[in-house]
Amino acid sequence: MASKLIICIDGLGRDLISKENTPFLYEFGKENNFSRLKTLFAFLGIEYCFFTGKSPVKSRVWWEFQYCRNSIFNNIFLEFLSFNKKLRNYFGAFLQLLKKRTYIVGLHNIPFDKLRFFDSSVNEGLWKLDFFQKRSFAFYKWPFFVVKGKGRGYKDIIFRYEPDRERLERLLSIEHLEVYYCQLMEIDKVIHKFGKESDETNAVLKKIDRLLDGCVQSFLSKNKDGKVILWSDHGFADIKNCIDVWGKLPARKDFLFFIGGTTINLWFKNKTAKKEVLNVLGKIKGLHRLDHKLADKYQIPLSNKIGEEIFFVEKGSYIFPNFYQANENEKFVSMHGYPLNDELDGFLITNFSKSKKNLKIEEVFEILNG
C-alpha cells in the first residue's frame, strides 16, 4: 500500500497561494489536482470533519470547550495561578494529562470564575479516529507525537514548542508507515499578529513554501508511489472593526458567558437575566443572534453544552477583549472563525485523485481513503 503524507498548513487561505509567494504550492497544484476547500463556521470541528467525513452536526464537535458542572479545571491551584497565564496553562495541561487525556486545551485568558464551569469538548486526540487506527501512522499535532506500526508504537509529549521545520523532520524520520500527518502553525500565528498583506506574512509564506517543497520531494524520493495531500482548514480576513462585548454585559451573577474572538456563548439561571442580557446584546451593532435556521445553515450542533444562546460577528469584525486575547499586546489584526465566506476558504492539493474544483470538507474523507 502506498504511503500517504498529509500536511495541514493551518491558516493558509486559498487566496494567498500565488506564483510569487508560494511558487511550489502554485506549481504543484497546477501539475496535480487543486481544489478550493469550502471551510466551515467551526473551530475544532473542521479537523474532525476532514478525518471523518462528518459535519459538526453529526460529529457533535464544533468548539474546543463545553459547559460542564464537574470540570477538572475547578481546581484551587488554577485559581491561585490566575496571576500567571503561562504557569496556569502548564498546570492545566498537567491536570489533563493526569486524566490520561490526549487532547490538550490551553486555558488562555479565561477568568477562573468562568473557567471552572468549562471543560474540553473532546478528550482524545485525532489519531484515535478510525482513519488512523486502521493504519500504521506517524502523527504530530503539538504537543503529541505518536507512532503506531508493526511491532512498534509509542507516544511522546514534546514539551518544547517546535517550529514547523522541526515538526516535519521529526515526522519523516520514521520510515515504512502508511500515513504521515502533521499540522503546521507558523502561517496562522503570523497572519493573526501582522495581517494578510504584511511583509511578515509574505516572508512566512515563502519560508513555509520552501519547506513544503523540500519535504514533499524528500517523501516522494523515498516513496515513489507516495500519495501527497496538502490542505488548509481556513483562510483569514483582516479586522476592520473591534467590538467590546465584555464591557457592555450587565453586572449580574445569574448568567454565564464565554467570549471568543468571533462568538459569545451564554447560559442563564432565570428568565430575568436572559431578557436583560439579550436586550443588551441585541443593541450592539455588528452582533448577530444565532437562531435554529442559521445553525442548520452553518452545521452547528446546538446543545446546552455549547450555549443556551450564541451570538456571532461577521467577517471583518472582532470581539475584543475576549477569553483568548485580553491584553492590547495580544490583540489580533486578522481573524477567522466567521460564517461561511469565500475569503475564508482553504484548499486541497493531491497528486493522486482527480477531484472537483470546489470541495466541501465533508467530501475529502472519500479522497483520503482512496
N, C-alpha and C positions, 0 to 999 in steps of 0.2 A: 504493500500500500504506500502511495506517495505521501511524503511528509508535507504538512501544511504549516506555513508561517503566517500568523495572524497578528497584525500590529494595529492597535488603536492609537491614532495621533489625536489626542484629546484637544478639542477646541479649534482644529484646522478646518474652517468652513470651506465649502466648495468654491466660494467666490474669491478665496485667497490663493488658489492654485493658478500659477501663471508661468509663462516661459522664462520670465526674468527672475522671479524669486524662488520658484520650485521647479527648476528645469527637469530634474529626474522624474518627479511625480507627473509632470506635464507630459513628458515623452513616454514614460511607462504606461500611462493611461491611454495615450493615442495608439500605442503599439498593441495594447491588450484590450481590456474591457473596462470602461469608465462609466459609472452611473452616479447621478445625483441621488443622495440618500436623504429622503424626507425625514427630518428629525421629529421628535415628539415634544409636547409640552410636558416634560417629565424630567426627573433627575436621575436617581439610581435606576429607575425603571427602564432607561434607554439600553443599558448594557444587558439587563435581564431579557429584554425583548430581542436583542441581537442574538443571544445564545440559546433562546428557547422558541422563538417564533411566536411568543405570546405577548399580546398587548398588555399595558399596565392593568387594564380592567380584568384580564384573565389571569395574570401572574400575581395580582394584588400587590405589586411592588411599584411605588411611584416616587417616594421621598425617603430619605435615609433615616428619619426619625418618626416615631409614632407615640401617641398618648399612651401612657402606661401608669397604672396606680401603684405598681410594685417595681419601679425602675431600679436597676442596680446603681444608678447614679444618685440615688437618695442616700448619700454617704457623708458622714460628718467630716471626713478628711477632704472630700471635694469642696465642701463648704468652707473649710479652713483655708484651702489652697486657692480660693477665688481671687486672691490678690495677685496671683501669678499665673497667667494664661498657659505658659509653657509647662510649668510643673503640674498644673491641673490636667492638661492634656495627657501627659505621661502617666499620671496616676489613673486617669480614666481608661487609658489603654491597658494598664496593668489589671484593672478590675475586669475588663472584658476578656483578657487572656486567662485570668483565673477561672472564669466561667467556660473556658475552652471554646470561646467564640473565634471564628476565623474570618469574620468581617468586623473591622475596627472603625468606629466613627470618632472623629475629632469632636471636642466639646466647644471649640471656638470661643465666642464671647457670650454664650448662653448664661444669663443670670441664674444663680443657684436656685432661687425661689421658683424659677420656671424649669430648670434642668431636672429637678427631682421628680417631675411629672412626665418625663420623656425617656424613651429607650430607643435603641436602634431597631429599625423595622425588619432587618434580616440579621441572622446570627451566623450564617455560613457563607464562606467565600464562593465566588463564581465557579471555582474549579470543582465544587461539589455537584454542579449541574451535570445532567446526563451526558451532554455533549463531550465533556472532558472525561468523565468516569468510564465511558465506553472505549476510551483510547489511552495509549501511553502519551504522556504530555510533560512539558515544562511550562510553568505558569508563573508570571511575575507581575503582580499588581501590589505595589508597595503597601505595607511592609512585608508581604509574604512572597517567598519564592518556593514553589512546590514542584517536585519531580515525581512522576509515577511511571515506571517502566518495568520491563521483565526482570524480575529478581532484584529490583531496587525501588525505593520510594522514601522520600524524606520531605520535610517541611522546615524551611529556615525562616527566621524572623530577621529581617535586615533593619537593624536599628538606625543606621545612618541613612539619611535621605539621599539616594544615589541619583546623579544626573542621568539623562536618557542614554548617553553613550555607554555608561557602565551597566545600565539595565540590559541593553541589548547584548553586550559582551557576555554578561552572566548567563543570559538566556541561551545563547548559541554555543556556549561552552559545553553543553550536553549534546551528545550525539545519538542518532538512531532512535528517534521518537516519532510518533505520528503527528503530534500537534505541538507547536511552539506559540505561546501567546504572551504579549507584553503590552502595557499601556504606557505611552509617553506623555509627559506632563508639561514640558518646558514651554511649548507654544501657548497653552492655556494660561499659564501663570503670567507670561509676558504680556499677552493681549489684555488680560484683566487689568494689569497695572498701567500699561502705556497706551493702549488703544490700537485699533486696526491699522491706522495709517502712519504709525510712528516709525522712526528709524530703528528702534529696538525690535519692533515686530518684524520689519524687513530683514534684519540681521538674523533673528532666530529662525525665520522661515528658511533662509539659505543654509543655516547651520544644520537644521534637522533634515532638510532635503539631502544634503551631502551624506549625512549619517545613514539615512534610509537607503541611499544608493549603494553605499559600501556594504550595508547589512544584507540587502537583497541579493547582491552579486555574490557575496560570500556564501549565503544559504544555497543559491542555485548551483554554485560550483561544487558543493558537497552533495546536493540532492538534484540531480539532473532532471528528474521528472517532478520536482517540488512544486507545490501549489502555493501561491502568494496571495494573501488577502490584506490589503491596506485599507483602512477605513477611519472615518471620523464621526463622532457621535453628535456633534453640533458645530455651528459657527457662532459668530458674535455680532452684536450691534453696539455701536458706540453710544454712550449715555449722554442725553441732552437735557434731562430733567430729573432732579433729585426730589423725592417726596419724603417728608418727615411724618411717618405714621405714629411712631412710638410717642412722640411728644404731644400728640393730639388725643391719645386714648384717655378715657375717663380714669380718674384716680380712685378706683374701687377694687375690692379684693374678691369679688364674686364672679370673676371670669378669668380664663387662662388664655394666653396667646403665645404664638411662636412667629417671629418676624424673620423671613428670609429676604434675599435681595430683590425678589420679584413677587413674593407672595406673603400673605399673613393668614395664619390658621388660627381659629378661635373655638373655644369651648365655654359654655355658660352654666352657671349654677341655678339661675332663675330667669324668668321672662323679663323682669325689670332690667336686669343687667343686659340681656340680649337686645332689648329695644333701644336702650340708650347707646350702646356701642355701635349697633348697626346704623343708627341715626347719625352718629358722628362720622363713621367711615363713609357713609353714603354721600356726605358733603365734601369729601376730599377729591379734588379734581384729579382725574387720571387713574383713580382706583375703581376697579370693577368687581362686582359680586359674582362669584361662580354659581350658576344655577345648574339644575339637572340637565338641561338641554346642552349647555356648554361643556359640562362634564362628559357627556356622551360624545360630543364632537371631538374633545381633546383626549378621550380614552382615560379619564381619571377615575380610579376606583373609589368612589365616595364611601366613606365609613366614618364612624366616630373616632377611629384611630388616627385619621389624618386631619380631622376637623369637623366640627358641627357646622361651621361656616368657613368659607375660604374667599379671600379677596386677592386680586392679582393686578399687575400693571402691564401695559402694552409695551412693545418694543421701543427702546429709546428712553424709557423711564426706569428709575432705580429707587428702591426704598432704602433710605439711609437716615440714621443709623439702623442696623439690624443685628441679628444674633450671630452673624458671621464677621461682619466688618463694623466695628463700633467706634473706632478712632479715626481721625482725619488721615493719619498716615497709612491706614489700611484701606481707604476709600478706593473703589474701583472706578475706572473710566470707560470700561467696556463690559458688556454683560451678555449672558444667555439665560435660558430658562423662561422664555416667553411663550405665549400662544403661537400656534403654527405661523411661520413666516418664511418666505423663500430665502431671505438673507441668512437665516439660521441653519440652513440645510448643510449636511455633511456630504460625504462622498464614499464610494466603494470602488476600489480598483482590484481586479483579479486577473490572473494570467491563464485561466483555465476554463472560464464559464462565460458564455455569451449571455448577457443579462440586459434587461430593459434599461433605457437611458434614464428613467426615473423610477426609483425603487422605494417602497416603504420598508422601514426597518424590519417589520414582521416577515417580509419576503426573503430576507437574507439567509435565514436558517436553512432553507432548502438548498441554497448555493453552498453553504458551509459543509453540508453533508454530501455534496457532490464529489 
